[in-house]
Amino acid sequence: RKEVEQDPGPFNVPEGATVAFNCTYSNSASQSFFWYRQDCRKEPKLLMSVYSSGNEDGRFTAQLNRASQYISLLIRDSKLSDSATYLCVVNPDSNYQLIWGAGTKLIIKP
Amino acid sequence: SAVISQKPSRDICQRGTSLTIQCQVDSQVTMMFWYRQQPGQSLTLIATANQGSEATYESGFVIDKFPISRPNLTFSTLTVSNMSPEDSSIYLCSVETGLSTEAFFGQGTRLTVV
């Protein structure tokens, strides 16, 4: 079983729709969780951290379920500019080494 | 945050040769990492670059193939040695400042081995 698993893509979604990504992790002792965004031919950049209580940043909502070892990202009112690959990232302990999911490619269609 | 300059941005190399990739950070950082990202795949950690000591390599990666230097807290190099077409990939330098666990990346080096 992979340490971090994400929904396979690509997701083809019409502009304005709501889209949700899921991610599961294998290490129950994992400390920190993140969603990164990677545009085509660009480096990954932090989209948002994921907190235990869930957190929202504009159109983006991230949630963490420690019992099920599950992370989600919800994008509301999707824009063409949201087209990218979304990477689920887990920090399994305090040694700064991040474990990266394979990413889910999102394509927003006009 | 941290601003990272990674060079070269791309290169096409002959098999059997070596390429050294440089990563320069605008501030002193605790942790520096080198990743490989093959087309359509996620990031695979090659090694953690340790300042003043040998890098810590992940399973499947060895020092002879990917020698790494880190002479100070702002600079590191990764060499891809004796290249073969299988080494064609994007190589990314990443840092964590220690103030948070956010990872910052260089722009990547797109390597093609012919």
Chai-1 contact restraints between the chains, C-beta under 6 A:
chainA,res_idxA,chainB,res_idxB,connection_type,confidence,min_distance_angstrom,max_distance_angstrom,comment,restraint_id
A,S32,B,T101,contact,1.0,0.0,6.0,A-B,restraint_1
A,E43,B,F105,contact,1.0,0.0,6.0,A-B,restraint_2
A,E43,B,Q107,contact,1.0,0.0,6.0,A-B,restraint_3
A,E43,B,G108,contact,1.0,0.0,6.0,A-B,restraint_4
A,P44,B,F105,contact,1.0,0.0,6.0,A-B,restraint_5
A,L46,B,E102,contact,1.0,0.0,6.0,A-B,restraint_6
A,N91,B,T101,contact,1.0,0.0,6.0,A-B,restraint_7
A,Y96,B,M31,contact,1.0,0.0,6.0,A-B,restraint_8
A,Y96,B,E96,contact,1.0,0.0,6.0,A-B,restraint_9
A,L98,B,A103,contact,1.0,0.0,6.0,A-B,restraint_10
A,W100,B,S42,contact,1.0,0.0,6.0,A-B,restraint_11
A,W100,B,L43,contact,1.0,0.0,6.0,A-B,restraint_12
A,A102,B,S42,contact,1.0,0.0,6.0,A-B,restraint_13
A,G103,B,S42,contact,1.0,0.0,6.0,A-B,restraint_14
